[in-house]
Amino acid sequence: MGSKCRISNRILPWVALACLVVPMFGSYFFDDMFSSISHLFSDPSLTQLGWDAAGYGLYTSGYSVLCVFGGLIVCGMLLDKWGVRITGSIFVGMMTAGAALVLWAITAGLPPKRSLAIAYAGCMLFGLGSEIAGVAVTRSIARWFKDGPMAFAMGLQLAIARLGTAFALVMAPRLVPQVPSSADGLLGMTEEGNGLLAMTDGGGVLTLAQTARPAILGLGLLLLGCILWAVFVALDAKRFPSGRTDDKSEGFRLADVGKILTNKRFILISLLCVFFYSSIIAFKKFAGAILVPRFDVPAEAASWMVSMLPFATVIFAPLFGILVDKLGHATRWMLGGAVLALIAHLLLAFAPAGVPFWGYLSMVFLGFGYSLVPAAMWPSVPKIVPDKVLGTAYSLIYWIQNLGLMLFKMLAGVILGKAAIGNGPVHVELMFVGVCIVALATSAILHRIKLA
């Protein structure tokens, strides 16, 4: 009987992890569902939706608005007060409801400005729900794997979640039909400057239904995630009946937030997070608009290029997590990842134009960096803050991250919209090079002072 109990205790954390990754998989898919076809928004006449590049940039920035204006901090405190089961359930539901609102805005046949406004509101709800759900997932993994392979478990969760991004990047060009520009005599198609044709219903533009296909699939994944989240809540209630951690210290107090914010290691990790993630996540939002003209490739090839980022993390994030668990030296891994991200964006900015090889090589470097930094960074947070405020600490990091993401997404959209034809991708890449330089400097300081 005791042997069976020990086996059950070893297996249950992995069952819980399997339930936790599906909502995040759906979240990552929905968040990146337009990334590899973002070039369609460079010309409002290509879609019945009628959004332009600046409008699309505004829409993507909506993800961070509620997070930035206090939502993440307040909800992170609620997470420590109410626990992951109650708080997580509220925000997994909010994430799914926001996605449903975005889908309605896209398909309702509204004027472009009104559809954009409603989609923006939906993206705000989706963003706050997704971020707090992500904090709840990370917090839950830290609890379930407290005395086990935490870095590996977090790396595995991150890898599977990012597989949702890869799925979105690869599937979007296939869900929104396109054909080679070499095809002749086909009716109902609109030629783009990047050598692609967007297949339509004969009206000369992509229909609302065609544009919304990725959103329909994304909402379905999120609904499945809601079901599995409910399974996790049942498992968590059985494992932790009181809803609290094993930490015997006194409960959460508002004064604890001040202690977190005066921890210089926490501040440096937060700054590294915002600049490093901005160089990748904000880039992904405009990947099609950058890679297609920069390296003269069709959208389908560009989607495969950028999908190398999440595919790399599927393999390397868990592997690097194991190495962090075994070898330590987390700050060295963070520093190495920041160097690789800088190299990648230098290639994207300055490599010879029209040569796809450089696009693929830059994605290799960016993929390794995208695996290294998070695998070392997220498991480092429980080492520098008390367990009782871990939810608040993660939420503060996410808040700082979302502040940067909101600003850099909007700035990238403005740069691409206003730059002279052909120069936009280079100009926006120069912005990302600057972001990477700051991330590298921050990781170097963090490595110098260590985590302990």
HELIX and SHEET records of a PDB file:
HELIX    1   1 GLY A    2  ASP A   31  1                                  30    
HELIX    2   2 SER A   35  SER A   42  5                                   8    
HELIX    3   3 PRO A   44  LEU A   46  5                                   3    
HELIX    4   4 ALA A   53  SER A   61  1                                   9    
HELIX    5   5 GLY A   62  SER A   64  5                                   3    
HELIX    6   6 VAL A   65  LEU A   66  1                                   2    
HELIX    7   7 CYS A   67  GLY A   71  3                                   5    
HELIX    8   8 LEU A   72  TRP A   82  1                                  11    
HELIX    9   9 VAL A   84  THR A  107  1                                  24    
HELIX   10  10 PRO A  112  TRP A  144  1                                  33    
HELIX   11  11 MET A  150  LEU A  175  1                                  26    
HELIX   12  12 LEU A  208  THR A  211  1                                   4    
HELIX   13  13 ARG A  213  ARG A  239  1                                  27    
HELIX   14  14 ALA A  255  LEU A  261  1                                   7    
HELIX   15  15 LYS A  264  TYR A  277  1                                  14    
HELIX   16  16 SER A  278  ALA A  282  3                                   5    
HELIX   17  17 PHE A  283  LYS A  285  1                                   3    
HELIX   18  18 ALA A  287  PHE A  295  1                                   9    
HELIX   19  19 ALA A  299  LEU A  327  1                                  29    
HELIX   20  20 ALA A  330  PHE A  350  1                                  21    
HELIX   21  21 PRO A  356  MET A  377  1                                  22    
HELIX   22  22 TRP A  378  SER A  380  5                                   3    
HELIX   23  23 VAL A  381  ILE A  384  1                                   4    
HELIX   24  24 ASP A  387  VAL A  389  5                                   3    
HELIX   25  25 LEU A  390  LYS A  418  1                                  29    
HELIX   26  26 GLY A  424  ILE A  449  1                                  26    
SHEET    1   A 3 GLN A 178  PRO A 180  0                                        
SHEET    2   A 3 LEU A 196  MET A 199 -1                                        
SHEET    3   A 3 MET A 189  GLU A 191 -1                                        
END                                                                             
